[in-house]
Amino acid sequence: MTHTHAALAPNAVIGIVGGGQLGRMSAVAASRLGFKTHILTQDAHGPAAQVSSSVTLGAYDDPAALDAFAKAVDVVTFEFENISADALDRLSKYCPVRPSGHILRISQDRLAEKTFLASSGVPLAPWCAVTDRTTLHEAAQKLGLPLILKTTRNGYDGKGQRRVYTEAELDAAFEELAPHPLVAEGMVDFACELSVMVVRGTDGTTRCFDTVLNHHWHGILDLTLAPAPIADATAHEAGRLAALIAEKFDLVGIMGVEMFLVRDGSLMVNEVAPRPHNSGHWTMDACAQDQFDMHIRAVAGLPLPPAQRHSDAVMKNLVGPEDMALWPAILANPGHIPHLYGKKEARPGRKMGHVNILFPYGSLPGEWGIQAALGPLATKCAAPPATDQD
């Protein structure tokens, strides 16, 4: 489906639901394209509010705040998924919402997401819906142990899930995770985690950034390598799957698609996120148009140029007080391109910023070269786990 709305004119107002770092970087990208931004947030001093033209303070389920916000903008997008699709539907009565509430309704519920992807012909890891203890034990019989038990909503950065190794642990895991229902996933013997940022415009034009490889640390994304050091055919197939999902969703905007590369060479999609994504931050310095620029272009109805990479890159997340203690050394390293999010408190496990490191096109080094380039940041991730099935 194509959408016939006219492109926004310069100085139009793009509304962004959510006040975090993704909203911040989206607002900066919008300003480069000549747009104003208006943030709906509950934190007047949060990352996005610091750089936006206007702010509406209010809860994401407050009808009065939603109506006031929608009346002040020309189009709405969102930077996180913990807003109800019903709220987006309410906003859509006033102006276009991109991506749509329909997409959010699916992506924020793991059961709905897996059902939709499976019906679209997308390969997934084996899974079962778990509504009670009986279906949990049936899932264990079908999938085998160990398995991963996940909440259907609000799981991110390793939260809302538990690995179950023995039958004796099943009931306790069911009680620990809430709300129900849950999703049980079979363990996948995968070589690495990949992701693709795919963007689709109002005219149906679809662009994919290069497939990248992700390393996690304790359930939080730690490193992204662009491009992924995998076979060209595999990278192409990952992009094809991402574009297929964008088409099936009738996406307008950007989406992150996470996948597993199985040891037999096949791909399995893990989950999708219809918004800018942490694993796309490398594009901010390695591409002429980064993920935030492309997202704003799509939301505003502008043409989408090719998503071309001019350099190889490594993105390193800065997490918590440990990484922020290295900030002076990061600034002193001429090879580090720093991005801070404006958060006041560096709490454990909290993403505070990221660093991009560029290499000439086609010369991404191996593990030791990457560690050397990371400099002071290499100590934490000297031997990071290669993958994380979250």
C-alpha positions, 0 to 999 in steps of 0.5 A: 500500500502507498500513502498519498499524503503530501510531503511536509513543508519546511518548518512543519512540526513532527511530534515525537512520543517519548522523551529518551535518547532515540527521541533526542537523536530523531529531533536533531535529525529533524532540525537538520531537515528544517523541521520543528519537533514537539515532544510528548513526555513526562520528563521536562528535562529528559534527553529529547526535551533538551533539544526539541522546539516544544514539549507537552508534559503528560502521561501517555494515557492522558486523553487531555495531554494526547489531544493537546499534543496532537493538535500542535503537530503535523505528524506523529511518530514514537521513540519507544514502544511502551505507549498503548496502540489505543493512544496512537489511534487517538492521535491518528484522529488529528494527524498521520501516525507513522509507524501506525498503531496497528504495527505497534499493537503487533510488535509490543506483544510477543505472541501477536508478533510471532503469530504475524511473522509466522503467517508472513512466511518469516522463519522464527525460532520454535516457540509456544504460547504459555497460558498456564502451568499445563501449557508450560509443561507441554511446551517443555515437552515440545521444545525440550530443555533448556528453554527461554520463558519470556513475558509477552510485553515490556521485555527489553535489555534482558528483562522479562525473561528467564532460562529454564534448565530443568523441569523442576524450575518450570513452575517457579519460572511461571510464577516469577514472570508476569503478566501472563500469558508468556512465550516459551522459546526453544534454544537455538544453536546460533553463531551470532545475532544480526540486525538490519535497519529497514526504512519504508516511505509513504510511496512504498520505497524501501531501503535497508542499511547494511546487515550488522553483527551484535555482541551483548553483555549481560543482556544489553547491547554492547558492540555492533560491527558494521558490516557484519563479517558474514557471507554476502549471500547471508547479508543479502537474505537478512535484508530481504527478510527485513524488507519483507516484514516492512512490506507486510506491516505496511510500514512507514518509518524505520524498523529494527529487525533482529535475527539469529544466524544459525550454525547451519547458515539459515536465519531466524528472526528474533524480534522487531522494533518499529522505531530507531534502534540501538544497533543502528547508531553506527549509521550516525557517522558511517553513512551520509544519511543515518537511521534518524535522518531516514526515519524523519524523511519517511515520517515526513513523506520525503524521498528516501535516498539509498542507505549507503555506508561510506565507512566500516564502523564499530559502535560501543555503548556507554553503560552505567557509571563504569563506562562514564568514568572513562569519559575523559579518556574517550574524549582524549582518543582521536579515533572515538566519535562520542555521543552522549544522551544528556541523562543526569544520573549514570545508574548501573545498566543505564545506557548513557551514550555511545561511541562510534569508531570508523575504518576505511570502507572494506577494512573492518579489523578482526577481534584484536584490531577492534579491541585495540581501536576501543582503547580504554573501552576494551577492558569491559569487553575483552571477551564479550559473549558473542550472542544473547537470545533475548 
